[in-house]
Amino acid sequence: MHELLSRVANLNASLLGQEFYELNLYDSVREGRRIYCVSEASAQWSDMDGQIMWDRTLVHSFPTLQEAKEKYAGLKLDLAKKGFKYSDMD
């Protein structure tokens, strides 16, 4: 699952001054074992660079898909409380 969240309903609007969060839920193999990961990254428009600049990506790892889904839902709820309630998946 991959989702882009913003404060603006129209994702085709001008990027000037906008800020985004990307959430991603995926599985991976580490040391021969399947794990489930949730990554979160933020991005915002940079006037100096004239483009969207991505900040660091945080990755949370879990042994079960259920735990990863719960983390994803929690992060999404926290971002919605900060105004990032519009999704490219809606």
C-alpha positions as CSV (number, residue, x, y, z in Angstrom):
1,M,0.0,0.0,0.0
2,H,1.3,3.4,-1.0
3,E,-0.4,6.7,-0.2
4,L,0.3,10.4,-0.5
5,L,-1.3,12.8,2.0
6,S,-1.7,16.5,1.7
7,R,-3.6,19.5,3.2
8,V,-5.0,20.3,-0.2
9,A,-7.9,18.4,-1.7
10,N,-6.8,19.0,-5.3
11,L,-3.5,17.2,-5.8
12,N,-3.2,18.9,-9.2
13,A,-3.1,22.3,-7.6
14,S,0.1,24.4,-7.7
15,L,2.9,22.9,-5.7
16,L,4.1,26.2,-4.4
17,G,4.0,26.2,-0.6
18,Q,2.6,22.7,-0.3
19,E,3.8,20.0,2.0
20,F,3.1,16.2,1.7
21,Y,3.6,13.0,3.6
22,E,4.1,9.6,1.9
23,L,3.1,6.4,3.8
24,N,4.1,3.0,2.4
25,L,3.3,-0.4,3.8
26,Y,5.3,-3.3,2.3
27,D,6.8,-6.6,3.1
28,S,10.5,-7.5,2.9
29,V,12.9,-10.2,3.9
30,R,15.5,-9.6,6.5
31,E,17.9,-12.4,7.6
32,G,15.7,-15.0,5.8
33,R,12.5,-13.9,7.6
34,R,9.6,-12.0,6.3
35,I,9.0,-8.6,8.0
36,Y,6.4,-5.9,7.4
37,C,7.5,-2.3,7.1
38,V,5.8,1.0,7.3
39,S,7.7,4.0,5.9
40,E,6.9,7.6,6.3
41,A,8.5,10.5,4.4
42,S,7.8,14.2,4.2
43,A,8.2,16.6,1.3
44,Q,7.7,20.2,0.7
45,W,8.1,22.8,-2.0
46,S,11.5,24.5,-2.1
47,D,11.5,28.0,-3.6
48,M,15.3,27.9,-3.7
49,D,15.4,24.7,-5.7
50,G,12.2,25.2,-7.6
51,Q,11.0,21.6,-6.9
52,I,9.7,19.3,-4.2
53,M,12.4,18.3,-1.8
54,W,12.0,15.0,0.2
55,D,13.1,14.8,3.8
56,R,14.4,11.7,5.5
57,T,12.4,8.5,5.4
58,L,11.6,6.7,8.7
59,V,11.0,3.0,8.5
60,H,9.3,1.0,11.1
61,S,9.6,-2.9,11.0
62,F,7.1,-5.4,12.4
63,P,7.0,-9.2,12.6
64,T,3.3,-9.3,11.6
65,L,1.1,-7.7,9.0
66,Q,-1.5,-6.8,11.6
67,E,1.1,-4.8,13.6
68,A,2.2,-3.0,10.5
69,K,-1.4,-2.1,9.5
70,E,-2.0,-0.7,13.0
71,K,1.1,1.5,12.8
72,Y,0.1,2.7,9.3
73,A,-3.4,3.6,10.6
74,G,-1.9,5.4,13.6
75,L,0.4,7.4,11.5
76,K,-2.4,8.3,9.1
77,L,-4.6,9.4,12.0
78,D,-1.8,11.6,13.5
79,L,-1.2,13.2,10.1
80,A,-5.0,13.9,9.7
81,K,-5.0,15.7,13.0
82,K,-2.2,17.9,11.6
83,G,-4.4,18.7,8.6
84,F,-3.0,16.1,6.1
85,K,-6.4,14.6,5.5
86,Y,-6.5,14.4,1.7
87,S,-5.2,11.2,0.1
88,D,-4.4,10.2,-3.5
89,M,-6.2,6.9,-2.7
90,D,-9.6,8.5,-2.1
